[in-house]
């Protein structure tokens, strides 16, 4: 049902209610996408607001984004969200291990001037802060606790070598043994050759 304020906005008599028209257009678009018959109000918005054009533009954008990610264009919203969360976790893990994927590497300058202020930024200020490596404890219980804590803070599965690199003097075989023990105890999970909690 269209409220009186939204009806006035639709017919141009109230500029402050222009947001109503926007919302009504998207409501009509949702009805159209769901396949249900349009209500009288939505039909009016559809006819006057060219909702079909809006739908076509959104569909084109959705297909272009899916193609950019290399995904099928007809993925359900839940699958898209799941894939984006996985991708974000993988990128975060890569960045923690030192791999940065610049979107446009040619524009990533290690020296720069702050726009408009003429303040020069030193090269060392532009580099990401190095990850703090913790010392590898002498006792096995402390090592297990440290590896478990590391996994709890890591959003994506990581291989033993990555875990070992985050600790001073940790060796990959020792870390692998701890990860396998955590997995056997049900305190970690393994995906291929990577571990997570």
C-alpha positions in Angstrom: 0.0 0.0 0.0 1.3 3.4 -0.9 1.3 6.0 1.9 -0.1 9.4 1.3 3.4 10.9 1.6 4.8 8.4 -0.9 1.9 9.1 -3.3 2.6 12.8 -3.1 6.3 12.1 -3.7 5.5 10.0 -6.7 3.4 12.7 -8.3 6.1 15.3 -7.6 4.3 17.4 -4.9 6.8 16.6 -2.1 10.5 16.6 -2.7 11.4 15.6 0.8 9.6 12.3 0.2 11.5 11.4 -2.9 13.1 8.5 -1.0 9.7 6.9 -1.0 9.7 6.6 -4.8 13.2 5.0 -4.7 11.9 2.5 -2.1 8.7 1.8 -4.0 10.7 1.2 -7.2 12.9 -1.4 -5.4 9.8 -3.0 -3.8 8.3 -3.4 -7.3 11.6 -4.8 -8.5 11.6 -7.4 -5.7 8.0 -8.4 -6.6 9.0 -8.7 -10.2 12.0 -10.9 -9.4 10.1 -13.2 -7.1 7.6 -13.9 -9.9 4.6 -12.9 -7.9 2.0 -10.7 -9.6 2.5 -7.0 -9.1 0.2 -5.2 -6.7 -1.7 -2.2 -8.1 0.7 0.2 -6.4 3.8 -1.7 -7.7 2.2 -1.9 -11.2 1.8 1.8 -11.2 5.4 2.3 -10.1 6.5 -0.2 -12.7 4.7 1.5 -15.5 5.9 5.0 -14.5 9.3 4.2 -13.1 10.6 1.8 -15.7 11.4 -0.9 -13.2 12.1 -3.3 -16.0 15.0 -1.0 -17.1 16.3 -1.0 -13.5 16.0 -4.8 -13.4 17.9 -5.1 -16.6 20.7 -2.9 -15.4 20.9 -4.8 -12.1 21.0 -8.1 -13.9 23.8 -6.9 -16.2 25.8 -5.7 -13.3 25.3 -9.0 -11.5 26.5 -11.0 -14.5 29.5 -8.7 -14.9 30.5 -9.1 -11.3 30.0 -12.9 -11.5 32.2 -13.0 -14.6 34.9 -11.0 -12.9 35.1 -13.5 -10.1 34.9 -16.4 -12.5 31.7 -17.7 -11.0 28.4 -18.8 -12.7 26.0 -15.9 -13.2 23.1 -17.8 -11.6 24.5 -18.5 -8.1 22.1 -18.1 -5.3 22.7 -15.2 -2.9 23.7 -17.6 -0.1 26.4 -19.2 -2.2 27.7 -15.8 -3.3 28.1 -14.8 0.3 29.7 -18.1 1.3 32.3 -17.7 -1.6 33.0 -14.0 -0.7 33.6 -15.0 3.0 36.0 -17.8 1.8 37.8 -15.4 -0.5 38.1 -12.7 2.1 39.6 -15.3 4.6 42.0 -16.6 2.0 43.2 -13.0 1.1 43.6 -12.1 4.8 45.7 -15.3 5.4 47.9 -14.4 2.3 48.4 -10.9 3.6 49.4 -12.1 7.0 52.0 -14.3 5.3 53.3 -11.4 3.3 51.6 -11.8 -0.1 49.8 -8.7 -1.2 47.7 -8.7 -4.3 47.5 -5.1 -5.5 44.6 -4.3 -7.6 46.6 -2.0 -9.8 50.3 -2.5 -9.0 51.5 0.2 -11.3 49.8 2.8 -9.0 51.3 1.4 -5.7 54.2 3.8 -5.2 56.5 3.4 -2.3 57.1 7.2 -2.1 54.2 9.6 -2.2 53.1 13.1 -1.4 49.9 13.6 0.6 47.4 15.3 -1.8 46.9 19.0 -1.2 49.1 19.3 1.9 52.6 18.9 0.4 53.6 16.5 3.1 56.1 14.0 2.0 55.6 10.5 3.3 58.8 8.4 3.8 59.0 5.0 2.1 59.2 3.2 5.4 55.9 4.8 6.5 54.1 3.4 3.5 55.2 -0.2 4.0 52.8 -2.4 6.0 53.9 -3.1 9.5 55.8 -6.4 9.9 53.9 -9.1 11.7 55.1 -9.6 15.2 56.7 -13.0 15.5 56.4 -14.6 18.9 59.1 -16.7 20.5 58.7 -20.4 20.3 58.2 -21.7 23.9 60.5 -24.3 25.4 57.8 -26.7 26.7 55.4 -28.7 24.7 52.2 -27.6 26.5 53.1 -24.0 25.9 53.8 -24.7 22.2 50.4 -26.5 21.8 48.6 -23.6 23.5 50.4 -21.1 21.3 49.6 -23.0 18.0 46.0 -23.4 19.1 45.7 -19.6 19.9 47.2 -18.9 16.5 44.6 -21.1 14.8 41.8 -19.4 16.7 42.9 -16.0 15.3 43.3 -17.3 11.7 40.1 -17.0 9.7 41.3 -19.4 6.9 43.0 -22.8 6.9 46.8 -22.4 7.0 49.6 -24.9 6.2 52.2 -25.8 9.0 54.9 -23.8 7.3 52.8 -20.6 7.6 52.1 -21.3 11.3 55.9 -21.9 11.9 56.8 -18.7 10.2 54.8 -16.8 12.8 57.1 -18.0 15.6 60.8 -17.4 16.2 62.8 -20.7 16.0 59.7 -22.8 15.3 60.3 -25.7 12.9 57.7 -26.9 10.5 58.0 -30.6 11.5 57.3 -29.7 15.1 54.4 -27.5 14.2 53.0 -30.3 11.9 53.1 -32.7 14.8 51.3 -30.3 17.1 48.7 -29.6 14.4 48.1 -33.3 13.9 47.8 -33.8 17.6 45.2 -31.0 17.8 43.3 -32.6 15.0 43.3 -36.0 16.6 42.0 -34.4 19.8 39.2 -32.7 17.9 40.7 -29.2 18.5 41.6 -28.5 14.9 40.4 -29.4 11.4 42.4 -30.3 8.3 41.5 -29.3 4.8 44.0 -30.9 2.3 47.3 -29.8 3.9 46.0 -26.8 5.9 44.6 -26.5 9.4 42.0 -24.4 11.1 39.7 -24.3 14.1 
